[in-house]
Amino acid sequence: MADERSRQDRWTAQLEQRLHERGFSSLTAFADAYPTLPLVKLAEQFGDELSAAQFFKRLVHEAERSHQVTRLVRGQFVRELYESFPEGWPSILDEETHLEIAMVLGSWFGFTPETHQGRVNRASDALLATPPHPGWRPLGPDDALLHMLLPDKET
């Protein structure tokens, strides 16, 4: 158990050193600098040592400490949308694009901490019921529509 903790501490110190070498004070600051880059691509910046799931787990930890989980959740939506729809919200919602949107929303939900899953479900329902204008591409977690769907109230 102590050996595992020591290994984790070394790994955390290495990650923090790499962040500082790149000029970032935290993993959140690094992720914020690339708001549309998928988690896998962000994690790849640190080599094979950090998976997308580990990256997101650390982002959640930082967001919880700073009471910014809702902002993190909005940011993850941006990443999911850009990964599937780099040109923005589709103009035609046929069966195929509706399925792709559902996959984006499902992936978003999958990365959402349990504390925010109900809110993400409601936001997803709202997006499907009243889709944004074609081509809508939020540039980050502070997008006005995303703020309206998921206001900054921590649960």
Order of alpha helices (4+ residues) and beta strands (2+ residues): alpha-alpha-alpha-alpha-alpha-alpha-alpha-alpha
